[in-house]
C-alpha cells in the first residue's frame, strides 16, 4: 500500500470524511507521527541494525570534529539526506594511497588523560580512536591530508519523512503489515476529534500490533545463534 492508500483506509475505518480530515495534510502528518513511532520501536526492540548503512565523507586536514546530524544515503537509487541515530563504527584512511580503512576504536572521553590537542597531533594513526559528544564525533589523530571519502561510518539512520505520493518502498515494514500504519492513524484521527474512548481503543490495538510486528521482525532468520561460554575451567 502506498501512503495515500494507507491514509484512505484509516479514514474509511473511522468513518471520517476527507473534507473534515484532509488526507494530504492532516492524514500525512498523522502517518509520519505513526511512522516515526514504528521506526523507533523497531530500532530499540528488534536490534538487528534496521536502517543501517555506510556513510562516507572527505577528511579535512587537522580537523578532529565531524558533524553527524545529517549524512546522505541512497533510497530507491536516489540520493537522500537522513539524520543519524547512532554510530556503530568509525573508519579512516589517513592517506589517499591506503587500500583499506583503519578501524577506529571507541574511547570513553572522560578517561582521557591528555589534552585533546596532543592526541590530535601525537596519537598514532595505526591506533585511532573516536568518541561522541553532542551531534559530533571526534577522531584522533586528526587527518593530515584531505582524502576523498576518507572517513566512513557504520550507522543507524532515521528514515526521511514520507510524502503523500512516496513509493511503497519508503515504508519500513513489508506490505502485509501496512495495516499497522492505518491503525496508528486511526488513533490520531480519533484523538483529533476528541473521541477519547475510541482513541484509547485504537491506541491499544496499535500497541498490540506493534508487539506482534517486532516479534515477527526478530524472527527474520531461522539460523541458530552460536554462543561461546568462557571460563569453563571454573566449573570442572
C-alpha positions as CSV (number, residue, x, y, z in Angstrom):
1,X,0.0,0.0,0.0
2,X,1.3,3.4,-0.9
3,X,0.8,6.3,1.7
4,X,-2.3,7.6,0.1
5,X,-4.0,4.1,0.3
6,X,-3.0,3.7,4.0
7,X,-4.5,7.1,4.9
8,X,-7.6,6.3,2.9
9,X,-8.1,3.0,4.8
10,X,-7.8,4.8,8.2
11,X,-10.4,7.4,7.0
12,X,-12.7,4.6,5.9
13,X,-12.4,2.6,9.1
14,X,-13.1,5.7,11.3
15,X,-16.0,6.8,9.1
16,X,-14.2,10.1,8.6
17,X,-14.8,12.4,5.7
18,X,-11.7,13.6,3.8
19,X,-13.2,17.1,3.8
20,X,-13.0,17.2,7.6
21,X,-9.7,15.4,7.8
22,X,-7.6,16.3,4.7
23,X,-5.6,13.2,3.7
24,X,-2.7,15.2,2.1
25,X,-2.1,17.4,5.2
26,X,-3.6,16.1,8.4
27,X,-3.5,12.5,7.2
28,X,0.1,12.7,6.0
29,X,1.1,14.3,9.3
30,X,-0.6,11.5,11.2
31,X,1.1,8.9,9.1
32,X,4.6,10.4,9.8
33,X,3.9,10.5,13.5
34,X,3.0,6.8,13.4
35,X,5.9,6.0,11.1
36,X,8.4,7.6,13.5
37,X,6.9,5.6,16.4
38,X,7.2,2.4,14.5
39,X,10.7,3.1,13.3
40,X,11.9,4.0,16.8
41,X,10.3,0.8,18.2
42,X,12.0,-1.3,15.5
43,X,15.4,0.2,16.3
44,X,15.0,-0.2,20.1
45,X,13.4,-3.7,20.1
46,X,14.5,-5.6,17.1
47,X,18.2,-4.8,17.5
48,X,19.2,-6.2,14.1
49,X,20.6,-2.9,12.8
50,X,17.4,-1.8,11.0
51,X,18.1,1.3,9.0
52,X,21.8,0.5,8.9
53,X,24.1,1.9,6.2
54,X,27.6,3.0,5.4
55,X,28.2,6.8,5.1
56,X,31.4,8.4,3.8
57,X,32.8,11.9,3.8
58,X,36.0,13.7,2.9
59,X,38.6,14.1,5.7
60,X,39.8,17.6,6.5
61,X,43.4,18.4,7.4
62,X,43.8,19.0,11.2
63,X,40.0,18.6,11.8
64,X,39.1,16.2,14.6
65,X,35.4,17.0,14.9
66,X,32.9,15.8,12.4
67,X,29.2,16.5,12.5
68,X,26.8,13.6,12.5
69,X,23.5,15.4,12.2
70,X,22.9,14.7,8.5
71,X,24.5,12.4,6.0
72,X,23.5,11.1,2.6
73,X,22.3,7.7,1.7
74,X,20.6,6.0,-1.3
75,X,16.9,5.2,-1.2
76,X,15.3,3.8,-4.3
77,X,18.6,4.5,-6.1
78,X,18.4,8.2,-5.4
79,X,20.5,10.3,-3.0
80,X,18.6,11.2,0.2
81,X,19.7,13.2,3.2
82,X,18.9,11.4,6.5
83,X,19.5,12.1,10.2
84,X,22.0,9.8,12.1
85,X,20.5,8.0,15.1
86,X,23.7,6.2,16.4
87,X,27.1,5.3,15.2
88,X,28.4,1.7,15.3
89,X,31.8,2.1,13.9
90,X,34.2,4.7,12.5
91,X,36.9,4.0,9.9
92,X,39.5,6.3,8.4
93,X,42.1,6.4,5.6
94,X,44.9,8.7,6.6
95,X,46.5,8.7,3.1
96,X,44.9,8.6,-0.3
97,X,47.1,5.6,-1.2
98,X,45.7,3.4,1.5
99,X,43.9,0.4,0.1
100,X,41.7,-0.2,3.2
101,X,40.2,1.8,6.0
102,X,41.6,1.6,9.6
103,X,39.0,0.8,12.2
104,X,38.9,3.4,14.9
105,X,38.2,2.2,18.4
106,X,35.7,3.8,20.7
107,X,37.1,5.7,23.6
108,X,35.2,7.0,26.7
109,X,36.2,10.7,26.7
110,X,36.4,11.2,30.5
111,X,39.0,8.5,30.7
112,X,41.5,10.5,28.5
113,X,44.4,11.8,30.5
114,X,46.0,14.2,28.0
115,X,44.9,17.5,26.3
116,X,42.9,16.8,23.2
117,X,45.3,18.9,21.0
118,X,48.1,16.5,22.0
119,X,46.0,13.5,20.9
120,X,45.2,15.2,17.7
121,X,48.8,15.5,16.8
122,X,50.6,12.6,18.5
123,X,48.1,9.7,18.6
124,X,49.5,7.0,16.2
125,X,47.4,6.7,13.1
126,X,47.7,2.9,13.5
127,X,45.6,3.2,16.6
128,X,43.0,5.9,16.0
129,X,40.1,6.4,18.4
130,X,36.9,8.3,18.5
131,X,34.2,9.4,20.9
132,X,30.8,11.0,20.5
133,X,29.6,14.2,22.1
134,X,26.5,16.3,21.3
135,X,25.9,16.0,17.5
136,X,29.5,15.3,16.5
137,X,32.1,12.5,16.7
138,X,35.7,13.4,17.5
139,X,38.5,11.4,15.8
140,X,42.1,11.2,16.9
141,X,44.7,11.7,15.5
142,X,43.2,14.3,13.2
143,X,43.8,13.7,9.5
144,X,47.0,15.1,8.0
145,X,45.7,15.0,4.4
146,X,42.5,15.5,2.5
147,X,41.3,12.1,1.4
148,X,38.1,11.8,-0.7
149,X,35.7,9.6,1.2
150,X,38.5,9.2,3.8
151,X,36.1,8.8,6.7
152,X,33.5,6.1,6.8
153,X,30.9,5.3,9.5
154,X,28.6,2.4,10.0
155,X,25.4,4.0,11.5
156,X,21.7,3.7,12.1
157,X,19.8,6.5,10.5
158,X,16.3,8.0,10.8
159,X,14.4,7.3,7.5
160,X,13.2,10.5,5.8
161,X,9.6,11.7,6.2
162,X,7.0,10.1,3.9
163,X,5.4,12.2,1.2
164,X,1.8,11.6,0.1
165,X,3.0,10.1,-3.2
166,X,6.1,8.3,-1.8
167,X,6.6,4.8,-3.2
168,X,5.6,1.8,-1.2
169,X,9.3,1.0,-0.6
170,X,9.6,4.1,1.7
171,X,7.6,2.2,4.3
172,X,9.9,0.4,6.7
173,X,7.8,-2.7,7.1
174,X,6.6,-5.2,4.5
175,X,3.3,-4.6,2.7
176,X,1.3,-7.3,4.5
177,X,1.9,-5.3,7.7
178,X,0.9,-1.9,6.4
179,X,-2.4,-2.1,8.2
180,X,-0.4,-1.3,11.4
181,X,0.2,2.2,10.0
182,X,-3.6,2.6,9.4
183,X,-4.3,1.5,13.0
184,X,-1.9,4.2,14.2
185,X,-3.6,6.8,12.0
186,X,-7.0,5.8,13.4
187,X,-5.7,6.6,16.9
188,X,-4.5,10.0,15.6
189,X,-7.9,10.7,13.9
190,X,-10.0,9.8,17.0
191,X,-7.7,11.9,19.2
192,X,-8.1,15.0,17.0
193,X,-11.9,14.5,17.2
194,X,-11.9,14.4,20.9
195,X,-13.2,10.8,20.9
196,X,-11.3,9.7,24.0
197,X,-12.6,6.1,24.2
198,X,-12.2,5.4,20.6
199,X,-8.7,6.9,20.6
200,X,-7.7,4.7,23.6
201,X,-9.0,1.6,22.0
202,X,-7.3,2.4,18.7
203,X,-4.1,3.1,20.6
204,X,-4.3,-0.2,22.4
205,X,-4.9,-2.1,19.2
206,X,-1.9,-0.3,17.6
207,X,0.4,-1.1,20.5
208,X,-0.6,-4.8,20.4
209,X,0.1,-5.0,16.7
210,X,3.4,-3.3,17.3
211,X,4.4,-6.0,19.7
212,X,3.4,-8.7,17.2
213,X,5.3,-6.8,14.5
214,X,8.6,-6.5,16.4
215,X,8.3,-10.2,17.4
216,X,7.9,-11.1,13.7
217,X,10.9,-9.0,12.7
218,X,13.1,-10.6,15.4
219,X,12.5,-13.9,13.8
220,X,13.6,-13.0,10.3
221,X,16.2,-15.8,10.2
222,X,15.9,-19.4,11.3
223,X,19.6,-19.9,11.6
224,X,20.9,-21.0,15.0
225,X,22.9,-18.5,17.0
226,X,26.2,-19.8,18.4
227,X,27.1,-18.8,21.9
228,X,30.6,-19.0,23.4
229,X,30.9,-19.8,27.1
230,X,34.1,-18.7,28.7
231,X,35.9,-19.7,31.9
232,X,34.7,-23.3,31.7
233,X,37.7,-24.3,33.9
234,X,35.9,-22.8,36.9
235,X,33.2,-25.5,36.6
236,X,35.4,-28.5,36.1
